Amino acid sequence: MRETMASIEERLAPAGFVRISRSAIVHPRVVRELQPLFHGDQAVLLKNGTRLTLSRTHRQALEKLLA
């Protein structure tokens, strides 16, 4: 079964998950830190060491949940 990221995002939002890019959805509890990248983008460093790109489009939603 295939599902769009938008529908997955909608289904997971009530549990606190947030979309951080076209291809990634995370829970703020697993975010260790945000690291600056080029052109206004940032990297999201997770507690397990995984580094994902946070796009400018989705930055505000994640920052709001981390505040």
N, C-alpha and C positions, 0 to 999 in steps of 0.2 A: 504494500500500500504506500502510495506517495502522498506527501502532505507538504503544503507550502510553509515557508518560514513564518509568514504572517499568521497562519492558523495555529502553528505551534506556539508562537509568541502570545497570541490571544488566550490559548488554553493554559499557559504557564504563568501569565501575569498575576492572577489571584494568589499564587504561591510566592510572589516576590521576585520572580525572574524578570530580567530586562534584556532587551536586544541591544547588542553593542556594535554590530556590523551586519552586512548583508548575510553573513554566514555563521554568526555566533550569538548565542543567548546564554547568559550566565546568571547566577544568583549572587547578589552583593556580598553575602557571607564568605564566599570563596575568593574575593578580591583582596590581594595583599596591598597593591599600590598601583597608581597610575604613573606612567613614565612618558615624558614628552617625545614626540617624533617630529618629522618634517611636515610642513604645510598645515599646521594646526591639528594634526591627528595625534593620538596618544596610544600608547601600548597599555594593556591591562595585564598586570602580572598577577597570576592566581597563586594561591597558597601552595599548590603542588608544583610550582615552577613553570607552568605553561604560560606563554606570552601570546596574547591575542591583540589584534588591532581594534581600537575604539575609534570609530569614524566620527567625524564632526557632526553628522546628522543625528547620531544617537548619544552623543556626549552628555547633553543636558539631562536626559532621563536617568542615566547612571549616576551622575553627580548628585542629583536630587535624592536618590536612594541612599547614597553613601554619606550624605550630610547628617 
